[in-house]
Amino acid sequence: MRVTHIITRLIVGGAQENTVSSVLGLQRKPGLEIDLISGPTTGPEGSLESAFAHQPNSLRLARHLIRAVHPLHDWLALRELTQMLRDRRPDIVHTHSSKAGILGRLAAQRAGVPIIIHTIHGPSFGAFQGPLANLIFTTAERHAARCTTHFVTVANAMTQQFLKAGIGHPDQFTRVFSGFPLEPFLSATNDASLRSRYGLKPGDFVVGKIARLFKLKGHDDLMDAAPGIIRRCPQIKFLLVGGGPWRERLAEKVRAMHLENHFIFTGLVPPSEIPPLVGIMDALVHLSTREGIPRALPQALAAARPVVAYDCDGSGEVCLDNQTGFLITPGDTTRLTESLVALATHPELRERLGRHGQSFVKERFPVERMVDELHALYLKLASQRGIQHP
């Protein structure tokens, strides 16, 4: 059975890591031929294309598939994808991300693909953008839904948002948590040499944040709360992991607040370097206001680090309030302050939340479980369509 995945670009990011892990994992399943189509990987976010260095035939590039809305490129991308799928003749097309999700599904329909699946990694519409953009994206999603056999969502919150917007019907949705290799996080340690490299002292309490330095990720809220947190916990340090176009703006804000000794910017780091960085954190904070399910949350919990997160989209399905961390209302910097101070001053609280979170993630987030659930879904849909599978 042939399966083609399509994604807009292979930058360093949660949806992209999920897609790469899915493709590589499914390639090991008997009777499946899996490949991936991606648009060009451009921008400052880094690239995951090297994951296919040893099997280059698994990755094909659609040169007109770009992230920005561009009528000419989008029309050319639709034609390009349609031809690629007609040549490949897959039994299943599985799309990821908004642009590739819409164009890829329409191309699959044109190419006569019998099963079309779309994974919703995060919302393409919502309060984070204006009414015109929401109208365009919801209209496009409703149109693409007409040729969608099934939706995979990384969180039940995504299912609820799409159904509320009149996209799809309940029996079309299956939640599959975005799994990842657990072992590097389970074995992460508080490495003294790595702490020293970032100027961290043995007695510092390290709050990590793993996110692009860009809008909607909540860095400003953390910085606004920082002076009050530092007054109560002078030993606290904030380790900001990630790069992005807001790097200089955020660094300048830190300088203007005279907090250079409390904020550390790592810059963009490859996925392989995330587990050691989580190991030197005492807790993780995630304040995004647009997210399917933040990958950083289960990663931190896998290392038994408690989390503090805004109650946005799927965060509440991993950050269980007072069980794996503290779930707070977006913008509530008072509770953000109280939560971080509590974690900094009560080691037994950190231990309880971290250990419970680790057990939660070990059961639900192994990459093998994600791949098995996708494989089972493929077989189920293929059987319903009368497609033979060895």
C-alpha positions as CSV (number, residue, x, y, z in Angstrom):
1,M,0.0,0.0,0.0
2,R,1.5,3.3,-1.1
3,V,1.2,6.4,1.2
4,T,2.4,9.9,0.4
5,H,2.7,12.5,3.1
6,I,2.7,16.2,2.1
7,I,3.9,19.1,4.3
8,T,4.5,22.8,3.4
9,R,8.2,22.9,4.6
10,L,10.5,20.9,6.8
11,I,11.6,23.6,9.3
12,V,12.5,22.8,12.9
13,G,9.1,22.7,14.6
14,G,6.6,20.4,16.3
15,A,4.4,19.6,13.3
16,Q,7.5,18.9,11.1
17,E,9.1,16.7,13.7
18,N,5.8,14.8,14.1
19,T,5.7,14.3,10.3
20,V,9.3,13.2,10.0
21,S,8.8,10.7,12.8
22,S,5.6,9.4,11.3
23,V,7.2,8.9,7.9
24,L,10.3,7.2,9.2
25,G,8.3,5.0,11.6
26,L,5.7,3.9,9.0
27,Q,8.5,3.0,6.6
28,R,9.3,0.1,8.9
29,K,5.8,-1.3,8.8
30,P,5.5,-4.3,6.4
31,G,3.6,-3.8,3.2
32,L,3.8,0.0,3.3
33,E,5.6,2.3,0.8
34,I,5.9,5.7,2.4
35,D,7.3,8.9,0.9
36,L,7.1,12.6,1.7
37,I,6.5,15.7,-0.5
38,S,7.6,19.0,1.0
39,G,7.9,22.6,-0.3
40,P,11.4,24.2,-0.1
41,T,12.7,24.7,3.4
42,T,13.5,28.3,3.7
43,G,13.7,30.8,6.6
44,P,15.6,31.1,9.9
45,E,14.0,28.2,11.7
46,G,16.5,25.5,10.5
47,S,15.8,22.4,8.5
48,L,14.9,18.8,9.1
49,E,15.7,17.6,5.6
50,S,18.8,15.9,6.8
51,A,16.6,13.2,8.4
52,F,16.3,11.8,4.9
53,A,20.0,12.0,4.0
54,H,20.3,8.2,4.0
55,Q,17.1,7.6,2.0
56,P,16.9,10.6,-0.3
57,N,14.2,8.9,-2.5
58,S,11.8,9.2,0.4
59,L,11.7,13.0,0.1
60,R,10.5,14.9,-3.0
61,L,10.4,18.7,-3.3
62,A,7.5,20.7,-4.7
63,R,9.2,23.9,-5.6
64,H,6.0,26.0,-5.8
65,L,4.7,24.9,-2.4
66,I,5.5,27.9,-0.2
67,R,4.1,29.0,3.2
68,A,2.9,32.5,2.2
69,V,-0.4,32.9,0.3
70,H,0.6,33.6,-3.3
71,P,-2.1,33.1,-6.0
72,L,0.3,32.2,-8.8
73,H,2.6,29.9,-6.7
74,D,-0.5,28.3,-5.1
75,W,-2.0,27.5,-8.6
76,L,1.3,26.2,-9.8
77,A,1.7,24.2,-6.6
78,L,-1.7,22.6,-7.0
79,R,-0.8,21.6,-10.6
80,E,2.6,20.3,-9.5
81,L,1.2,18.3,-6.6
82,T,-1.5,16.8,-8.8
83,Q,1.0,15.6,-11.3
84,M,3.3,14.2,-8.7
85,L,0.4,12.2,-7.2
86,R,-0.8,11.0,-10.6
87,D,2.7,9.7,-11.2
88,R,3.0,8.1,-7.8
89,R,-0.6,6.7,-7.6
90,P,-0.7,6.4,-3.8
91,D,-3.6,4.6,-2.0
92,I,-3.4,7.2,0.8
93,V,-2.4,10.9,0.8
94,H,-1.8,12.2,4.3
95,T,-1.3,16.0,4.6
96,H,0.1,18.2,7.3
97,S,0.1,22.0,8.0
98,S,-2.4,24.5,6.6
99,K,-1.1,25.3,3.1
100,A,-0.1,21.8,2.2
101,G,-3.2,20.5,3.9
102,I,-5.5,22.5,1.6
103,L,-3.6,22.2,-1.7
104,G,-2.5,18.6,-1.0
105,R,-6.0,17.4,-0.4
106,L,-7.4,19.2,-3.5
107,A,-4.5,17.7,-5.5
108,A,-5.2,14.3,-4.1
109,Q,-8.8,14.5,-5.1
110,R,-7.9,15.6,-8.6
111,A,-5.4,12.7,-8.9
112,G,-8.1,10.2,-7.9
113,V,-6.5,9.2,-4.6
114,P,-9.1,7.0,-2.8
115,I,-8.1,7.9,0.8
116,I,-7.2,11.4,1.9
117,I,-6.2,12.1,5.5
118,H,-5.3,15.5,7.1
119,T,-3.5,16.0,10.4
120,I,-4.5,19.1,12.3
121,H,-1.4,20.1,14.2
122,G,-2.7,23.5,15.2
123,P,-5.5,25.9,14.5
124,S,-5.5,27.8,11.2
125,F,-8.2,30.1,12.4
126,G,-9.1,31.7,15.8
127,A,-8.8,34.8,18.0
128,F,-5.1,35.1,17.2
129,Q,-5.9,36.7,13.8
130,G,-8.4,39.1,12.3
131,P,-11.9,38.3,10.9
132,L,-10.9,38.5,7.2
133,A,-8.1,36.0,7.7
134,N,-10.4,33.7,9.7
135,L,-13.1,33.9,7.0
136,I,-10.5,32.9,4.3
137,F,-9.1,30.0,6.3
138,T,-12.4,28.6,7.5
139,T,-13.8,28.8,4.0
140,A,-10.7,27.0,2.6
141,E,-10.9,24.4,5.3
142,R,-14.6,23.7,4.7
143,H,-13.9,23.3,1.0
144,A,-11.0,20.9,1.6
145,A,-13.0,19.0,4.2
146,R,-15.4,17.9,1.4
147,C,-12.6,15.7,-0.1
148,T,-11.2,14.6,3.2
149,T,-11.7,11.0,4.2
150,H,-10.5,11.4,7.8
151,F,-8.9,13.9,10.2
152,V,-6.1,13.1,12.7
153,T,-5.8,15.6,15.5
154,V,-3.0,16.0,18.0
155,A,-5.5,17.2,20.6
156,N,-9.2,16.9,21.2
157,A,-9.3,20.7,21.4
158,M,-8.6,20.7,17.6
159,T,-11.5,18.4,17.0
160,Q,-13.8,20.6,18.9
161,Q,-12.6,23.8,17.2
162,F,-13.1,22.3,13.7
163,L,-16.5,20.8,14.5
164,K,-17.7,24.1,16.0
165,A,-16.6,25.8,12.7
166,G,-18.7,23.4,10.7
167,I,-15.8,21.4,9.4
168,G,-16.2,17.7,9.2
169,H,-18.4,15.5,11.4
170,P,-17.5,13.7,14.7
171,D,-16.8,10.2,13.3
172,Q,-14.2,11.6,10.9
173,F,-11.8,12.6,13.7
174,T,-9.2,10.5,15.5
175,R,-6.9,11.9,18.2
176,V,-3.3,10.7,17.9
177,F,-0.9,12.3,20.4
178,S,2.3,13.6,18.8
179,G,4.7,11.0,20.0
180,F,8.5,11.4,20.1
181,P,11.5,9.3,21.2
182,L,11.2,9.2,25.0
183,E,14.6,7.8,26.0
184,P,16.7,10.9,25.5
185,F,14.4,12.8,27.8
186,L,13.9,10.0,30.3
187,S,17.7,9.9,30.7
188,A,18.3,13.6,30.7
189,T,20.5,14.8,33.6
190,N,21.3,18.1,35.3
191,D,24.7,18.3,33.6
192,A,27.0,20.6,35.5
193,S,29.2,21.3,32.5
194,L,26.3,22.2,30.3
195,R,24.9,24.5,33.0
196,S,28.3,26.1,33.3
197,R,28.4,26.7,29.5
198,Y,25.3,28.8,29.8
199,G,26.6,30.7,32.9
200,L,24.3,28.9,35.3
201,K,25.4,28.4,38.9
202,P,24.7,25.3,41.0
203,G,22.1,27.1,43.1
204,D,20.2,28.7,40.2
205,F,16.6,27.7,39.7
206,V,16.2,27.4,35.9
207,V,12.9,28.0,34.2
208,G,13.1,26.9,30.5
209,K,11.0,28.0,27.6
210,I,11.2,26.2,24.3
211,A,9.6,28.2,21.5
212,R,10.3,30.3,18.4
213,L,11.1,33.9,19.3
214,F,8.0,35.3,17.6
215,K,4.5,36.5,18.2
216,L,1.9,34.4,20.0
217,K,4.6,32.5,21.9
218,G,4.2,34.5,25.2
219,H,7.8,35.7,25.7
220,D,6.5,39.2,26.5
221,D,4.2,37.9,29.3
222,L,7.1,36.0,30.8
223,M,9.4,39.1,30.7
224,D,6.6,41.3,32.1
225,A,6.2,38.9,35.1
226,A,9.9,38.5,35.6
227,P,10.7,41.4,37.9
228,G,8.1,40.3,40.4
229,I,9.3,36.7,40.2
230,I,13.0,37.7,40.6
231,R,12.2,39.9,43.7
232,R,10.8,36.8,45.4
233,C,13.3,34.3,43.9
234,P,16.6,36.1,43.2
235,Q,18.3,32.8,42.2
236,I,15.9,32.3,39.2
237,K,17.1,32.2,35.6
238,F,15.1,32.0,32.4
239,L,16.6,29.8,29.7
240,L,15.0,30.7,26.3
241,V,15.6,27.9,23.8
242,G,15.0,28.7,20.2
243,G,15.6,31.3,17.5
244,G,13.4,33.6,15.5
245,P,12.8,37.0,14.1
246,W,12.0,38.5,17.5
247,R,15.4,37.6,18.9
248,E,16.8,41.1,18.9
249,R,13.6,42.8,20.0
250,L,13.3,40.5,23.0
251,A,17.0,40.9,23.9
252,E,16.6,44.6,23.8
253,K,13.6,44.4,26.1
254,V,15.7,42.4,28.6
255,R,18.4,45.0,28.4
256,A,15.9,47.8,29.0
257,M,14.6,46.0,32.1
258,H,18.2,45.4,33.3
259,L,17.6,41.7,33.5
260,E,20.5,40.5,31.4
261,N,21.7,38.4,34.3
262,H,18.4,36.5,34.5
263,F,17.7,35.7,30.8
264,I,19.8,33.4,28.6
265,F,19.2,33.0,24.9
266,T,20.4,29.8,23.4
267,G,19.6,30.6,19.8
268,L,18.3,28.0,17.4
269,V,19.3,24.5,18.4
270,P,18.7,21.2,16.6
271,P,16.2,18.7,18.0
272,S,19.0,16.4,19.2
273,E,20.2,19.1,21.6
274,I,16.8,19.7,23.3
275,P,16.9,16.7,25.8
276,P,20.2,17.9,27.4
277,L,18.8,21.4,27.7
278,V,15.6,20.1,29.3
279,G,17.9,18.2,31.7
280,I,19.3,21.4,33.1
281,M,15.9,23.0,33.6
282,D,14.0,22.8,36.9
283,A,10.7,23.6,35.3
284,L,9.3,24.6,31.9
285,V,6.9,27.4,31.1
286,H,4.9,27.5,27.9
287,L,2.8,30.6,27.2
288,S,1.7,30.2,23.6
289,T,-1.7,31.5,22.6
290,R,-1.8,29.4,19.4
291,E,-0.8,25.8,19.6
292,G,-2.3,22.4,18.8
293,I,-0.5,20.6,21.5
294,P,2.9,22.1,22.5
295,R,5.6,19.5,22.0
296,A,7.7,21.1,24.7
297,L,5.2,20.1,27.4
298,P,5.4,16.3,27.1
299,Q,9.1,16.6,26.4
300,A,9.7,18.3,29.7
301,L,7.4,16.0,31.6
302,A,9.3,13.0,30.1
303,A,12.3,14.3,32.0
304,A,10.1,14.7,35.1
305,R,10.2,18.5,34.9
306,P,6.9,20.1,36.0
307,V,5.3,22.6,33.5
308,V,3.4,25.8,33.7
309,A,1.2,26.6,30.6
310,Y,-1.5,28.8,29.3
311,D,-4.8,27.0,29.0
312,C,-4.9,27.3,25.2
313,D,-5.9,24.8,22.6
314,G,-4.5,21.4,23.6
315,S,-2.2,22.4,26.4
316,G,-4.7,21.3,29.0
317,E,-4.6,17.7,27.7
318,V,-1.0,17.5,28.9
319,C,-0.6,20.2,31.5
320,L,-3.1,18.8,34.1
321,D,-3.6,21.4,36.7
322,N,-1.9,20.5,40.0
323,Q,-1.2,17.0,38.6
324,T,1.6,17.6,36.0
325,G,1.9,21.3,36.5
326,F,-0.1,24.5,36.6
327,L,-2.6,25.4,33.9
328,I,-3.4,29.1,33.9
329,T,-5.6,31.5,32.1
330,P,-3.8,33.3,29.2
331,G,-2.5,36.7,30.3
332,D,-2.8,35.9,34.0
333,T,0.7,37.0,35.0
334,T,-0.2,37.0,38.7
335,R,-0.9,33.3,38.7
336,L,2.1,32.8,36.4
337,T,4.2,34.4,39.1
338,E,2.7,32.4,41.9
339,S,3.1,29.1,40.1
340,L,6.8,29.7,39.3
341,V,7.5,30.9,42.8
342,A,5.8,27.8,44.3
343,L,7.9,25.5,42.1
344,A,11.1,27.4,43.0
345,T,10.5,27.2,46.7
346,H,8.9,23.8,47.1
347,P,11.1,20.9,45.9
348,E,8.6,18.3,47.0
349,L,6.0,19.9,44.8
350,R,8.3,19.8,41.8
351,E,9.0,16.1,42.5
352,R,5.3,15.2,42.8
353,L,4.3,17.0,39.6
354,G,7.3,15.9,37.6
355,R,7.0,12.2,38.5
356,H,3.2,12.1,37.8
357,G,3.9,13.9,34.5
358,Q,6.6,11.4,33.5
359,S,4.3,8.5,34.1
360,F,1.5,10.2,32.1
361,V,3.8,10.8,29.1
362,K,5.5,7.4,29.2
363,E,2.1,5.8,28.6
364,R,0.7,8.2,26.0
365,F,3.6,9.8,24.0
366,P,6.0,7.1,22.8
367,V,6.7,7.6,19.1
368,E,6.1,3.9,18.6
369,R,2.5,4.3,19.9
370,M,1.9,7.2,17.5
371,V,3.2,5.2,14.5
372,D,1.1,2.1,15.6
373,E,-2.1,4.2,15.8
374,L,-1.5,5.8,12.4
375,H,-0.8,2.4,10.9
376,A,-4.0,1.0,12.4
377,L,-6.0,3.9,11.0
378,Y,-4.6,3.3,7.6
379,L,-5.5,-0.4,7.6
380,K,-9.0,0.5,8.9
381,L,-9.7,3.1,6.2
382,A,-8.1,0.8,3.5
383,S,-10.4,-2.0,4.5
384,Q,-13.4,0.2,4.3
385,R,-12.5,1.2,0.8
386,G,-11.7,-2.4,-0.3
387,I,-8.0,-1.7,-0.7
388,Q,-5.9,-4.9,-0.4
389,H,-3.0,-4.9,2.1
390,P,-0.6,-7.7,2.4
